[in-house]
Amino acid sequence: MAKKPGNLSDMKTRAQRAKAASGAAPGGLEAAPRKRTSPVKFAQEVRAEGRKITWTTRRETWITSVMVFIMVVLAAFFFFATDSALSFIVGSVLRLATT
């Protein structure tokens, strides 16, 4: 986060505002427990939050799935090659040790 110019009192004021906005009680005291909302109010809030969701399109989902599949195949080839190389090296060392 960029440092904002200003004097010490401005910085303290901004810190207090940020603390208040985050829901923390002033002075470091514990905040009183929130009052429970009714199930109807809760359902309305859930629906309101659900409307804010932006879903991916079918095309975006398809492209992302193809990219994941390509990366899995590339990773499989990489690990196969690495495992084969290490197996060959260890086998060669063991053959040298037994002769």
Contacts in CASP RR format, 6 or more apart in sequence:
PFRMAT RR
TARGET T0000
AUTHOR 0000-0000-0000
METHOD contacts of the structure
MODEL  1
MAKKPGNLSDMKTRAQRAKAASGAAPGGLEAAPRKRTSPVKFAQEVRAEG
RKITWTTRRETWITSVMVFIMVVLAAFFFFATDSALSFIVGSVLRLATT
4 10 0 8 1.000
4 11 0 8 1.000
4 14 0 8 1.000
16 26 0 8 1.000
19 26 0 8 1.000
20 26 0 8 1.000
23 31 0 8 1.000
24 31 0 8 1.000
25 31 0 8 1.000
37 45 0 8 1.000
56 64 0 8 1.000
END
